[in-house]
Amino acid sequence: MTTSLRESPGGTADSAAPAPGAATALLDAYGATRDRFLATPRHTLLAHGTAAELPHDGRPFTRGVAELLASRAESGVGPALVAGALPFDPEQPPAVAVPLSAEWGPALRSDPLVALPTAPVEPTEWRITPVPAPEVYEAAVAEAVARMRDGELDKVVLARSLELSAERLPDTAQLVNGLARRDPGGYTFAVPSGPGRTLVGASPELLVERFDGRLTANPLAGSTPRSGDLAEDVRRAAALLESPKDLHEHAVVVDAVREALAPFCSRLEVPAVPTLVRTAAMWHLSTTVTGELRQPAASALELATALHPTPAVCGTPVESARRTITASEPFERGAYTGMVGWQDAAGDGEWVVTIRCAEVGEKVLRLFAGAGVVADSSPAAELAETDAKFRTFLDAVGAAL
């Protein structure tokens, strides 16, 4: 199904019910080497090919995007749309492009066919290499906690990576299909991230969306693993809502989001207390921030870059946290904890925090997970939290730590 760019994202709740299969058809049509796929609670986007790539030429990135989209809209040739991923480090080049064509469909969660099972990933004999080793990660957490108690920083998000290698990796399109069907109400994405590499993920966290002069942001911070036992799962959720450590961690992030977005808004609403969001693997503290934009309204990408990096993926103060991340993590984050999404020529769009993700190469699947470290953090608990966050992808490819 092909719809115009402006029709599908701006669709209203009272629109006619979508035909069964309209969203899953786009999911099934995704091709790993040529397409960019993004499924959100609003709609499903399948962008084909590359008409133009965004240059990394020293200009402000948001200005380059705006100029390119304005030119595309004026020409009337192809979609005036960019889609792709931006890295954690803004000095690194983005992987964002204008597609040759784009198809829009309704949200996957509205498609009854999404409940049908997908073919299981073929069994694979995985070799798993943790980077860094678990004990090294725990030592880094302990060192960060010591620095916090000395007043050097308030919070830092420290990440780990798992490198999964095999003679033959699972089919990327099949992997994306399984992730999307497992959580059709979340944000599933698959975009090229470099030569021979694809960024694939199922993120629970919206960085910011902008439609018709309004914005929504949904910061998540403070989390606990799910349990297969219903009573224990409910107990964990209730404990998270009352955890002083997690509530403080969440409040720091929400305050940063408020501060970053307020200059762009004529009105900004920030709930006083968080709620809960669940994924298959985790419970998260969640706050939904909404606002009306001042005129002329900032674009979705301008809002996203003003927010990035939030304390939920970096820490506070930002520069101290960045230095700690650089010193503690023995790998480049790349797109992990960056953002992935799309924007059109009107400035509307959605940008999602790039977590619960992996980069698929020819022979290696690189998984990423991080935990927010504060002064009350326990190294063993933060290690366990990253283990739980790895489950999204480990379960999807039939691997286990």
Secondary structure in CASP SS format (residue, H / E / C, confidence):
PFRMAT SS
TARGET T0000
AUTHOR 0000-0000-0000
METHOD secondary structure of the structure
MODEL  1
M C 1.00
T C 1.00
T C 1.00
S C 1.00
L C 1.00
R C 1.00
E C 1.00
S C 1.00
P C 1.00
G C 1.00
G C 1.00
T C 1.00
A C 1.00
D C 1.00
S C 1.00
A C 1.00
A C 1.00
P C 1.00
A C 1.00
P C 1.00
G C 1.00
A H 1.00
A H 1.00
T H 1.00
A H 1.00
L H 1.00
L H 1.00
D H 1.00
A H 1.00
Y C 1.00
G C 1.00
A C 1.00
T C 1.00
R C 1.00
D E 1.00
R E 1.00
F E 1.00
L E 1.00
A E 1.00
T C 1.00
P C 1.00
R C 1.00
H E 1.00
T E 1.00
L E 1.00
L E 1.00
A E 1.00
H E 1.00
G C 1.00
T C 1.00
A C 1.00
A E 1.00
E E 1.00
L C 1.00
P C 1.00
H C 1.00
D C 1.00
G C 1.00
R C 1.00
P C 1.00
F H 1.00
T H 1.00
R H 1.00
G H 1.00
V H 1.00
A H 1.00
E H 1.00
L H 1.00
L H 1.00
A H 1.00
S H 1.00
R H 1.00
A H 1.00
E H 1.00
S H 1.00
G C 1.00
V C 1.00
G C 1.00
P C 1.00
A C 1.00
L E 1.00
V E 1.00
A E 1.00
G E 1.00
A E 1.00
L E 1.00
P C 1.00
F C 1.00
D C 1.00
P C 1.00
E C 1.00
Q C 1.00
P C 1.00
P C 1.00
A E 1.00
V E 1.00
A E 1.00
V E 1.00
P C 1.00
L C 1.00
S E 1.00
A E 1.00
E E 1.00
W E 1.00
G E 1.00
P E 1.00
A C 1.00
L H 1.00
R H 1.00
S H 1.00
D C 1.00
P H 1.00
L H 1.00
V H 1.00
A H 1.00
L C 1.00
P C 1.00
T C 1.00
A C 1.00
P C 1.00
V C 1.00
E C 1.00
P C 1.00
T C 1.00
E C 1.00
W C 1.00
R E 1.00
I E 1.00
T E 1.00
P E 1.00
V E 1.00
P C 1.00
A C 1.00
P H 1.00
E H 1.00
V H 1.00
Y H 1.00
E H 1.00
A H 1.00
A H 1.00
V H 1.00
A H 1.00
E H 1.00
A H 1.00
V H 1.00
A H 1.00
R H 1.00
M H 1.00
R H 1.00
D C 1.00
G C 1.00
E C 1.00
L C 1.00
D C 1.00
K E 1.00
V E 1.00
V E 1.00
L E 1.00
A E 1.00
R E 1.00
S E 1.00
L E 1.00
E E 1.00
L E 1.00
S E 1.00
A C 1.00
E C 1.00
R C 1.00
L C 1.00
P C 1.00
D C 1.00
T H 1.00
A H 1.00
Q H 1.00
L H 1.00
V H 1.00
N H 1.00
G H 1.00
L H 1.00
A H 1.00
R H 1.00
R H 1.00
D C 1.00
P C 1.00
G C 1.00
G C 1.00
Y E 1.00
T E 1.00
F E 1.00
A E 1.00
V E 1.00
P E 1.00
S E 1.00
G E 1.00
P C 1.00
G C 1.00
R E 1.00
T E 1.00
L E 1.00
V E 1.00
G E 1.00
A E 1.00
S E 1.00
P C 1.00
E C 1.00
L E 1.00
L E 1.00
V E 1.00
E E 1.00
R E 1.00
F E 1.00
D C 1.00
G C 1.00
R E 1.00
L E 1.00
T E 1.00
A E 1.00
N C 1.00
P C 1.00
L E 1.00
A E 1.00
G E 1.00
S E 1.00
T E 1.00
P E 1.00
R C 1.00
S C 1.00
G C 1.00
D C 1.00
L H 1.00
A H 1.00
E H 1.00
D H 1.00
V H 1.00
R H 1.00
R H 1.00
A H 1.00
A H 1.00
A H 1.00
L H 1.00
L H 1.00
E H 1.00
S C 1.00
P H 1.00
K H 1.00
D H 1.00
L H 1.00
H H 1.00
E H 1.00
H H 1.00
A H 1.00
V H 1.00
V H 1.00
V H 1.00
D H 1.00
A H 1.00
V H 1.00
R H 1.00
E H 1.00
A H 1.00
L H 1.00
A H 1.00
P H 1.00
F H 1.00
C E 1.00
S E 1.00
R E 1.00
L E 1.00
E E 1.00
V C 1.00
P C 1.00
A C 1.00
V C 1.00
P C 1.00
T E 1.00
L E 1.00
V E 1.00
R E 1.00
T C 1.00
A C 1.00
A C 1.00
M E 1.00
W E 1.00
H E 1.00
L E 1.00
S E 1.00
T C 1.00
T C 1.00
V E 1.00
T E 1.00
G E 1.00
E E 1.00
L E 1.00
R C 1.00
Q C 1.00
P C 1.00
A C 1.00
A C 1.00
S C 1.00
A H 1.00
L H 1.00
E H 1.00
L H 1.00
A H 1.00
T H 1.00
A H 1.00
L H 1.00
H C 1.00
P C 1.00
T C 1.00
P C 1.00
A C 1.00
V C 1.00
C C 1.00
G E 1.00
T E 1.00
P C 1.00
V H 1.00
E H 1.00
S H 1.00
A H 1.00
R H 1.00
R H 1.00
T H 1.00
I H 1.00
T H 1.00
A H 1.00
S H 1.00
E C 1.00
P C 1.00
F C 1.00
E C 1.00
R C 1.00
G C 1.00
A C 1.00
Y C 1.00
T C 1.00
G C 1.00
M E 1.00
V E 1.00
G E 1.00
W E 1.00
Q E 1.00
D E 1.00
A C 1.00
A C 1.00
G C 1.00
D C 1.00
G E 1.00
E E 1.00
W E 1.00
V E 1.00
V E 1.00
T C 1.00
I C 1.00
R C 1.00
C E 1.00
A E 1.00
E E 1.00
V E 1.00
G C 1.00
E C 1.00
K C 1.00
V E 1.00
L E 1.00
R E 1.00
L E 1.00
F E 1.00
A E 1.00
G E 1.00
A E 1.00
G E 1.00
V E 1.00
V C 1.00
A C 1.00
D C 1.00
S C 1.00
S C 1.00
P H 1.00
A H 1.00
A H 1.00
E H 1.00
L H 1.00
A H 1.00
E H 1.00
T H 1.00
D H 1.00
A H 1.00
K H 1.00
F H 1.00
R H 1.00
T H 1.00
F H 1.00
L H 1.00
D H 1.00
A H 1.00
V H 1.00
G C 1.00
A C 1.00
A C 1.00
L C 1.00
END
